[in-house]
Amino acid sequence: MPSWIRNNAEWWATGKINDSAFVSGIEFMLENNIIMVSTTSSGNISDDEIPEWIRNNAHWWSQDLISEDEFINSLEYLIREGIITIK
């Protein structure tokens, strides 16, 4: 995974970048098969209501407090459950 994604996660978790910039990183991971989610939809991700707990995960991952797999799994969960939707 590119190091800029980890930087984005930290910056987003600490409020240095907005939700749209964070979502761009998620889109990159989807497009490059870093995150693999079965879905029938395609397009852009909605950043309308990203749950606050994912900020903790982003911060923890950026600090090596959780694994990359745990962070990716949490993003996949949000997408699979429709919490973050692919339009």
Short mmCIF file of the C-alpha atoms (twelve columns), coordinates in Angstrom:
data_MODEL
# 
_entry.id   MODEL 
# 
loop_
_atom_site.group_PDB 
_atom_site.id 
_atom_site.type_symbol 
_atom_site.label_atom_id 
_atom_site.label_alt_id 
_atom_site.label_comp_id 
_atom_site.label_asym_id 
_atom_site.label_seq_id 
_atom_site.Cartn_x 
_atom_site.Cartn_y 
_atom_site.Cartn_z 
_atom_site.pdbx_PDB_model_num 
ATOM 1  C CA . MET A 1  0.000   0.000  0.000  1 
ATOM 2  C CA . PRO A 2  1.374   3.444  -0.863 1 
ATOM 3  C CA . SER A 3  2.623   5.424  2.131  1 
ATOM 4  C CA . TRP A 4  0.491   8.442  1.163  1 
ATOM 5  C CA . ILE A 5  -2.635  6.473  2.112  1 
ATOM 6  C CA . ARG A 6  -1.302  6.052  5.644  1 
ATOM 7  C CA . ASN A 7  -0.517  9.782  5.712  1 
ATOM 8  C CA . ASN A 8  -4.051  10.572 4.510  1 
ATOM 9  C CA . ALA A 9  -5.503  8.361  7.235  1 
ATOM 10 C CA . GLU A 10 -3.524  10.199 9.926  1 
ATOM 11 C CA . TRP A 11 -4.287  13.644 8.509  1 
ATOM 12 C CA . TRP A 12 -7.992  12.821 8.222  1 
ATOM 13 C CA . ALA A 13 -8.110  11.357 11.733 1 
ATOM 14 C CA . THR A 14 -6.563  14.535 13.139 1 
ATOM 15 C CA . GLY A 15 -8.683  16.926 11.058 1 
ATOM 16 C CA . LYS A 16 -5.923  18.116 8.735  1 
ATOM 17 C CA . ILE A 17 -7.784  16.995 5.600  1 
ATOM 18 C CA . ASN A 18 -11.502 16.740 4.900  1 
ATOM 19 C CA . ASP A 19 -13.708 13.700 4.313  1 
ATOM 20 C CA . SER A 20 -13.448 14.063 0.522  1 
ATOM 21 C CA . ALA A 21 -9.675  13.698 0.601  1 
ATOM 22 C CA . PHE A 22 -9.998  10.614 2.813  1 
ATOM 23 C CA . VAL A 23 -12.600 9.152  0.468  1 
ATOM 24 C CA . SER A 24 -10.217 9.707  -2.460 1 
ATOM 25 C CA . GLY A 25 -7.810  7.336  -0.730 1 
ATOM 26 C CA . ILE A 26 -10.575 4.752  -0.315 1 
ATOM 27 C CA . GLU A 27 -11.454 5.102  -4.000 1 
ATOM 28 C CA . PHE A 28 -7.791  4.558  -4.899 1 
ATOM 29 C CA . MET A 29 -7.720  1.393  -2.786 1 
ATOM 30 C CA . LEU A 30 -10.875 0.099  -4.485 1 
ATOM 31 C CA . GLU A 31 -9.600  0.895  -7.987 1 
ATOM 32 C CA . ASN A 32 -6.286  -0.839 -7.267 1 
ATOM 33 C CA . ASN A 33 -7.833  -3.899 -5.579 1 
ATOM 34 C CA . ILE A 34 -6.340  -3.119 -2.179 1 
ATOM 35 C CA . ILE A 35 -9.908  -3.197 -0.853 1 
ATOM 36 C CA . MET A 36 -12.053 -5.848 -2.473 1 
ATOM 37 C CA . VAL A 37 -15.792 -5.631 -1.881 1 
ATOM 38 C CA . SER A 38 -18.495 -7.470 -3.750 1 
ATOM 39 C CA . THR A 39 -21.027 -4.920 -4.907 1 
ATOM 40 C CA . THR A 40 -23.282 -4.397 -7.871 1 
ATOM 41 C CA . SER A 41 -22.874 -0.633 -7.838 1 
ATOM 42 C CA . SER A 42 -19.992 1.387  -9.177 1 
ATOM 43 C CA . GLY A 43 -18.884 4.991  -9.175 1 
ATOM 44 C CA . ASN A 44 -17.932 7.408  -6.457 1 
ATOM 45 C CA . ILE A 45 -18.112 6.880  -2.721 1 
ATOM 46 C CA . SER A 46 -20.419 9.065  -0.674 1 
ATOM 47 C CA . ASP A 47 -18.647 10.795 2.189  1 
ATOM 48 C CA . ASP A 48 -21.875 12.122 3.678  1 
ATOM 49 C CA . GLU A 49 -21.839 10.137 6.898  1 
ATOM 50 C CA . ILE A 50 -18.555 8.437  7.651  1 
ATOM 51 C CA . PRO A 51 -18.886 7.021  11.191 1 
ATOM 52 C CA . GLU A 52 -16.691 8.668  13.779 1 
ATOM 53 C CA . TRP A 53 -15.212 5.343  14.931 1 
ATOM 54 C CA . ILE A 54 -13.409 4.922  11.618 1 
ATOM 55 C CA . ARG A 55 -11.340 8.007  12.542 1 
ATOM 56 C CA . ASN A 56 -10.012 6.037  15.510 1 
ATOM 57 C CA . ASN A 57 -9.154  3.122  13.240 1 
ATOM 58 C CA . ALA A 58 -7.430  5.455  10.770 1 
ATOM 59 C CA . HIS A 59 -5.411  7.030  13.565 1 
ATOM 60 C CA . TRP A 60 -4.521  3.713  15.166 1 
ATOM 61 C CA . TRP A 61 -3.433  2.269  11.816 1 
ATOM 62 C CA . SER A 62 -1.307  5.326  11.031 1 
ATOM 63 C CA . GLN A 63 0.421   4.808  14.405 1 
ATOM 64 C CA . ASP A 64 0.839   1.013  13.904 1 
ATOM 65 C CA . LEU A 65 -1.573  0.300  16.766 1 
ATOM 66 C CA . ILE A 66 -3.730  -1.911 14.530 1 
ATOM 67 C CA . SER A 67 -2.664  -3.871 11.473 1 
ATOM 68 C CA . GLU A 68 -3.181  -2.829 7.879  1 
ATOM 69 C CA . ASP A 69 -5.542  -5.796 7.507  1 
ATOM 70 C CA . GLU A 70 -7.682  -4.585 10.422 1 
ATOM 71 C CA . PHE A 71 -7.916  -1.110 8.900  1 
ATOM 72 C CA . ILE A 72 -8.791  -2.473 5.456  1 
ATOM 73 C CA . ASN A 73 -11.351 -4.854 6.981  1 
ATOM 74 C CA . SER A 74 -13.058 -1.937 8.717  1 
ATOM 75 C CA . LEU A 75 -13.285 -0.024 5.424  1 
ATOM 76 C CA . GLU A 76 -14.586 -3.103 3.618  1 
ATOM 77 C CA . TYR A 77 -17.222 -3.529 6.335  1 
ATOM 78 C CA . LEU A 78 -18.418 0.063  5.895  1 
ATOM 79 C CA . ILE A 79 -18.708 -0.383 2.150  1 
ATOM 80 C CA . ARG A 80 -20.293 -3.846 2.315  1 
ATOM 81 C CA . GLU A 81 -22.913 -2.652 4.831  1 
ATOM 82 C CA . GLY A 82 -23.742 0.421  2.744  1 
ATOM 83 C CA . ILE A 83 -22.520 2.841  5.416  1 
ATOM 84 C CA . ILE A 84 -20.118 4.223  2.834  1 
ATOM 85 C CA . THR A 85 -21.884 3.747  -0.480 1 
ATOM 86 C CA . ILE A 86 -20.535 3.410  -3.951 1 
ATOM 87 C CA . LYS A 87 -22.746 5.466  -6.236 1 
# 
